[in-house]
Amino acid sequence: MSVAASLNPHTTALMALVDKYDGRAPRYTSYPTAVQFTPQVDARTYQRWLSELPTDEAVSLYAHIPMCARLCWYCGCNTRAVNRADAVSDYVALLVQELALVEPILPGRLRASALHLGGGTPNMLGIDDLRVLFEALRHLFRLEADAEIAAELDPAVLTEAWVKAAAFHGLNRASLGVQNLSPRVQQAVNREERFEDIARCVGWLRAAGVASINLDLMYGLPHQTTANTLSTIHQVVSLRPERIALFGYAHVPWMKSHQQLIDEAALPGPAERLEQSEAAAELLAREGYVRIGLDHFALESDELAVAHAQKRLKRNFQGYTVDAAATLLGFGASAISSLPQGFVQNHAQELAWRKAVGAGESPIARGVALTDEDRWRGEIIERLMCDMGVDLAAVSARHGRDWRALQDEVGRLAPFVADGLLRIDGAKLTVTETGRLLVRSICAAFDAYFAPQAQRHSKAL
């Protein structure tokens, strides 16, 4: 019996809607999206924007560590496999140099309310590397006493000593990559680890005082089934992580060449992906996790769930967040900065970034300046992504606009309404629980730049 034939009637009906609407759409971690970034927004533009930052507002910080001990074949991040500690230390030295480049441009020693170490694998940094990086960050910024300091971690190379060192520097939130615990799935994506490894790492983090832990899971990996997806969830929820992220694997081998190592014949089809996603969400709900936005789940007591209930959730390049800072400053290869005036991105290729910083030059490669219309549409899209609904009149009023100027956009949503994916009551749009699966496609109706291109975006589900 085929997978599609074995689905229950509800899932079969969902599958028909996914087939109808599941085009390729951005993940909307920004608006405009990175597709609109151009070299016309350059280092001089960024320097001007930095100098104009208000001194009485806290900023958020991001440092990208594009190195891993192993290269997971499913990965869509900007990273590479490294087996030499000196290569990591050299990279940190350049991060410090990049920080020094912006010091004379900033209008003062700004407060920082959050710091995110992303990758790659930030726990590739040695303990001395951590010290050097944090000293440089604290020299340039005043990290607030209650700042959220987070890191993405690979359990395979995490040590208790590293956890203690990071906690000393203020680490209070951590995200561990799990993906799936089936040995067959792990072998198919070159990422093998046991549940015992995950549990040991969580224990170290708890003992060090890290109060918020997220576990990353995936669906749609080669040889992944609904059964091994649910088995994975049953195991990880026993650790009671505050948050769980459930991402759909995006197979884009034309963008990430290492994904060509994955056997496409072993990838679940759309019906199987849908079944895995929905079964996982149902199980997490039964286990006490609130479904948030597109792909996050959190315990009711977690700050993410509280922010979601109060409709103050935000979305940035790290996904869903409670970080309300208007400015995010990114450092490292491929890092993106978000400022009130627009977005800028460093050279994505590490060699180009190293060359620029090593020469004492800004590593900015491209960006986009925001228009008033961008800010308006961006807030509409963010509220849809975060709240699964939006009051077009209220958002438009904040931007000095008349929501009725969006009649064409609202009109394009008629098919979603007819199929029960969206409700429209005057200026208020509400995405239904079924429509949540396709919220990216709903958001695209308000994206003035959007043009579906199979080679640009992953499937919306």
C-alpha positions in Angstrom: 0.0 0.0 0.0 1.3 3.5 -0.9 1.9 6.0 1.8 -0.8 8.3 0.3 -3.3 5.5 0.3 -2.6 4.7 4.0 -3.3 8.3 5.2 -6.4 9.0 7.3 -9.1 11.2 5.6 -8.0 14.4 7.4 -4.4 14.0 6.3 -5.5 13.1 2.8 -7.5 16.3 2.6 -4.5 18.3 3.9 -2.3 16.7 1.3 -4.7 17.9 -1.4 -4.3 21.4 -0.2 -0.5 21.1 0.1 -0.4 19.9 -3.5 -2.5 22.9 -4.6 -0.6 25.6 -2.7 2.8 24.3 -1.7 4.9 26.5 -4.0 8.4 27.7 -3.2 8.3 30.7 -0.8 10.8 32.5 1.4 11.1 31.7 5.1 10.6 35.4 5.8 13.3 35.8 8.5 13.6 39.3 7.0 11.7 41.6 4.7 12.9 42.3 2.1 14.5 38.8 2.0 18.2 38.2 1.2 17.3 37.7 -2.5 16.9 41.5 -2.7 20.4 42.3 -1.2 22.7 44.0 -3.7 26.3 45.4 -3.7 24.9 48.9 -4.0 24.5 48.8 -0.2 28.2 48.6 0.8 30.6 49.2 3.6 30.3 53.0 3.4 26.5 52.6 3.8 26.9 50.4 6.8 29.4 52.7 8.4 26.9 55.6 8.1 24.1 53.5 9.5 26.3 52.4 12.4 27.2 56.0 13.2 23.5 57.0 13.3 22.5 54.3 15.9 20.8 55.8 19.0 23.0 55.6 22.1 20.0 55.0 24.5 18.8 51.8 22.9 20.2 48.3 23.4 21.4 46.2 20.4 21.5 42.5 19.8 24.7 40.7 18.7 25.4 37.7 16.5 28.7 36.0 15.9 28.9 33.3 13.1 31.3 30.4 13.6 31.4 28.6 10.2 33.3 25.5 11.3 32.2 22.0 12.3 34.0 18.9 13.4 31.8 17.0 10.9 29.8 18.0 7.8 26.2 16.9 8.1 25.0 16.3 4.6 21.5 17.8 5.2 23.0 21.1 6.4 21.9 24.4 4.8 24.2 26.6 6.9 27.3 28.4 5.9 30.0 26.1 7.4 32.8 23.7 6.7 34.5 20.8 8.4 37.7 21.7 10.3 40.1 19.4 12.3 42.7 21.9 13.3 42.4 24.0 16.5 44.7 26.7 15.1 42.3 27.3 12.2 39.5 28.0 14.7 41.8 30.3 16.8 42.8 32.2 13.6 39.2 32.8 12.8 38.5 34.1 16.3 41.4 36.5 16.0 39.8 37.9 12.8 36.5 38.2 14.6 38.2 40.4 17.1 39.7 42.4 14.3 36.2 42.9 12.8 34.9 44.1 16.1 37.8 46.6 16.2 36.9 47.9 12.8 33.5 49.1 13.9 34.6 50.5 17.3 35.6 53.9 16.0 32.4 54.1 14.0 29.9 53.3 16.7 28.5 56.4 18.5 29.5 55.0 21.8 29.8 51.8 23.9 26.3 50.5 23.3 24.3 48.3 25.6 23.7 44.7 24.3 20.6 42.8 25.4 21.3 39.6 23.6 24.2 37.6 22.1 23.8 34.6 19.8 26.7 32.4 18.8 25.6 30.5 15.6 27.2 28.3 13.1 28.4 26.0 12.2 29.4 24.8 15.6 30.2 27.4 18.2 31.5 24.8 20.6 34.3 24.3 18.1 35.8 27.3 19.9 38.4 26.3 22.4 38.1 27.6 26.0 40.8 30.2 25.3 39.0 31.2 22.1 35.8 31.8 24.1 37.7 34.0 26.6 39.3 36.1 23.7 36.0 36.5 22.0 34.0 37.5 25.1 36.7 39.9 26.2 36.5 41.7 22.8 32.7 41.7 22.9 32.5 43.1 26.4 35.2 45.7 25.5 33.0 47.0 22.7 29.6 46.5 24.2 28.0 46.6 27.6 26.4 43.2 27.9 23.4 43.7 30.2 23.2 41.7 33.4 20.2 39.8 32.2 21.3 39.6 28.5 20.2 36.4 26.7 23.5 34.7 25.8 22.8 31.7 23.5 24.8 29.2 21.5 24.1 26.5 18.9 25.8 23.3 20.0 26.8 20.0 18.5 26.5 17.2 21.1 29.2 15.1 19.4 31.9 17.6 20.3 30.5 19.2 23.4 32.4 18.7 26.7 31.6 19.4 30.3 34.6 21.8 30.5 33.3 23.8 27.5 29.9 24.1 29.1 31.4 25.4 32.4 33.6 27.9 30.5 30.7 29.2 28.4 28.5 29.4 31.6 31.2 31.5 33.2 31.0 34.0 30.3 27.2 34.1 30.8 25.7 31.3 28.6 22.1 31.0 29.7 20.4 29.4 26.6 21.6 26.6 24.4 20.3 24.8 21.3 21.4 21.2 20.7 21.1 19.6 17.2 19.3 16.2 17.4 17.4 16.0 14.1 16.4 12.3 14.4 17.6 9.4 16.6 17.2 6.6 14.1 20.6 5.1 13.3 19.6 4.5 9.7 18.6 8.1 9.2 21.7 9.3 11.0 24.0 7.2 8.8 22.2 8.6 5.7 23.1 12.2 6.6 26.5 11.6 8.2 25.4 12.6 11.7 25.6 9.7 14.2 24.8 10.2 17.9 22.9 8.4 20.6 20.1 9.6 22.9 22.5 9.0 25.8 24.9 11.6 24.3 22.1 14.2 24.1 21.0 13.5 27.7 24.5 13.8 29.0 24.9 17.2 27.3 21.6 18.4 28.7 22.7 17.3 32.1 25.9 19.4 31.8 24.0 22.4 30.7 21.4 22.1 33.5 24.2 21.7 36.1 25.9 24.8 34.8 22.8 26.9 35.2 21.7 27.1 31.6 18.0 27.7 32.2 16.6 27.4 28.6 17.4 24.5 26.3 16.1 24.0 22.8 16.4 20.8 20.8 16.4 20.9 17.0 14.5 18.2 15.3 13.8 17.6 11.6 11.3 15.8 9.3 11.8 14.8 5.7 15.3 13.3 6.0 16.3 10.3 4.0 14.8 7.1 5.4 12.8 9.1 8.0 9.4 7.7 8.8 6.5 8.8 11.0 7.4 6.0 13.4 11.1 7.0 13.9 10.0 10.7 14.1 7.6 9.9 17.0 10.2 7.6 18.6 12.7 10.5 18.6 10.2 12.9 20.2 9.2 10.4 22.9 12.8 10.2 23.9 13.7 13.9 23.8 10.6 15.1 25.6 11.7 13.0 28.6 14.5 15.6 29.0 11.8 18.4 29.2 13.6 21.0 27.0 11.9 24.3 27.2 11.8 24.6 23.5 11.7 22.3 20.5 12.2 23.4 16.9 10.9 21.1 14.2 12.3 22.0 10.7 11.5 20.4 7.4 14.6 19.3 5.5 15.1 21.6 2.5 16.8 19.7 -0.3 18.6 22.3 -2.4 21.6 20.5 -3.9 22.0 23.3 -6.5 22.8 25.6 -3.6 24.5 23.2 -1.2 26.7 20.8 -3.1 27.2 18.4 -0.1 23.5 17.6 -0.3 24.3 15.8 -3.5 25.7 13.0 -1.2 22.1 12.3 0.0 20.3 9.6 -1.8 17.3 11.4 -3.3 15.4 8.1 -3.7 15.5 7.7 0.1 13.8 11.1 0.7 10.2 11.0 1.9 7.7 12.3 -0.5 5.3 15.2 0.2 2.7 13.0 1.7 5.2 11.4 4.0 6.7 14.8 5.0 3.2 16.0 5.9 2.4 13.0 8.0 5.7 13.3 9.9 5.1 17.0 10.5 1.5 16.7 11.7 2.1 13.6 13.8 5.0 15.2 15.5 3.0 18.4 16.2 0.1 16.4 17.7 2.5 14.5 20.0 4.2 17.6 21.2 0.9 19.2 22.0 -0.1 16.2 24.1 3.3 16.5 25.9 2.5 20.1 26.9 4.2 22.1 24.2 2.5 25.1 22.7 2.8 25.3 18.9 4.4 28.6 17.9 4.5 30.0 14.4 5.8 27.9 11.6 8.1 25.4 13.3 8.6 26.1 17.1 7.2 24.5 20.2 7.6 25.7 23.8 6.4 24.8 27.3 3.7 27.2 28.4 6.0 28.7 31.1 8.8 29.4 28.6 9.3 33.1 27.6 8.7 32.2 23.9 5.3 30.8 24.7 4.5 33.8 26.9 5.5 36.3 24.2 3.4 34.3 21.7 0.3 34.5 23.9 0.9 38.3 24.3 1.5 38.8 20.6 4.9 40.3 21.0 6.9 37.5 19.3 9.5 38.6 16.8 11.2 36.9 13.9 14.8 37.4 12.8 17.6 35.5 11.1 17.8 33.1 14.1 14.0 32.3 13.8 11.4 33.1 16.4 12.6 35.2 19.3 11.6 37.5 22.1 14.5 39.8 21.3 12.9 43.2 20.8 16.1 45.1 19.9 15.7 47.2 16.8 19.3 46.6 15.8 21.1 43.3 15.3 24.8 43.5 14.6 26.3 40.4 12.9 30.0 39.5 12.9 31.8 36.7 11.0 31.6 35.2 7.5 28.1 35.5 6.0 26.7 37.2 9.1 23.7 39.6 8.5 23.1 42.8 10.4 19.6 44.3 10.7 19.5 48.0 11.4 16.6 50.5 11.4 17.9 51.8 8.0 18.2 48.3 6.4 20.1 45.0 6.1 23.8 44.3 5.3 25.6 41.0 4.9 29.3 40.1 5.2 31.0 38.1 2.5 29.4 34.7 2.6 32.6 32.9 1.6 35.0 32.6 4.5 38.1 33.3 2.4 36.7 36.6 1.1 35.7 37.6 4.6 39.2 36.7 6.0 40.9 38.6 3.2 38.9 41.8 3.8 39.2 41.8 7.6 42.9 40.8 7.4 43.5 43.8 5.2 41.7 46.1 7.7 38.7 46.5 5.5 35.0 46.1 6.2 33.8 42.7 5.1 30.4 44.0 4.0 29.4 42.4 0.6 25.8 43.5 0.0 22.6 44.7 1.6 19.4 46.6 1.1 18.1 49.9 2.3 14.5 49.9 3.7 11.8 52.0 2.3 8.7 53.1 4.3 6.7 50.5 2.2 9.2 47.8 3.1 8.7 48.5 6.8 4.9 48.4 6.4 4.8 45.2 4.4 7.5 43.7 6.7 5.4 44.2 9.8 2.4 42.6 8.1 4.5 39.6 7.1 6.1 39.3 10.6 2.7 39.4 12.3 1.4 36.7 10.0 4.5 34.5 10.6 4.4 35.1 14.4 0.7 35.4 15.3 -0.9 33.5 12.4 -3.0 36.6 11.9 -2.8 40.3 11.4 -5.0 43.4 11.7 -4.1 45.2 8.5 -5.8 48.4 9.7 -3.8 48.6 12.9 -0.5 47.8 11.2 -1.2 50.3 8.4 -2.2 53.0 10.9 1.2 52.6 12.6 2.8 53.3 9.3 0.6 56.2 8.2 -1.1 54.1 5.5 -4.6 53.1 4.5 -5.0 49.3 4.6 -7.5 49.5 1.8 -4.5 50.1 -0.5 -3.9 46.4 -0.1 -7.2 45.3 -1.8 -5.3 43.6 -4.6 -3.2 41.6 -2.1 -6.2 40.6 -0.1 -8.0 39.7 -3.3 -5.2 37.2 -4.1 -6.0 35.4 -0.9 -9.5 34.5 -2.0 -8.5 30.9 -2.9 -7.0 30.4 0.6 -10.3 31.6 2.2 -12.4 29.3 -0.1 -10.3 26.3 1.0 -10.5 27.0 4.7 -6.9 28.1 5.2 -7.6 31.7 6.0 -10.5 33.8 7.4 -10.9 37.5 6.5 -13.1 39.7 8.6 -12.8 43.3 7.2 -9.2 44.2 7.9 -8.5 41.2 10.1 -6.8 38.1 8.7 -6.6 34.9 10.7 -4.7 31.9 9.5 -6.6 28.7 10.4 -4.8 25.7 12.0 -4.8 24.0 8.6 -3.5 27.2 7.0 -0.5 27.2 9.3 1.2 24.7 7.1 1.1 27.2 4.2 1.5 30.5 6.0 4.7 31.3 3.9 2.6 31.1 0.8 -0.1 33.4 2.4 2.7 35.9 3.4 3.9 35.9 -0.2 0.8 37.7 -1.2 2.1 40.8 0.6 5.7 40.5 -0.7 6.1 43.1 -3.4 9.3 41.5 -4.6 8.1 37.8 -4.7 8.4 35.9 -7.9 8.3 32.1 -7.5 11.6 30.6 -8.6 12.3 26.9 -8.0 16.0 27.5 -7.8 15.7 30.2 -5.1 13.5 29.0 -2.3 12.7 25.7 -0.6 9.2 24.2 -0.7 6.8 26.0 1.6 6.2 22.7 3.6 
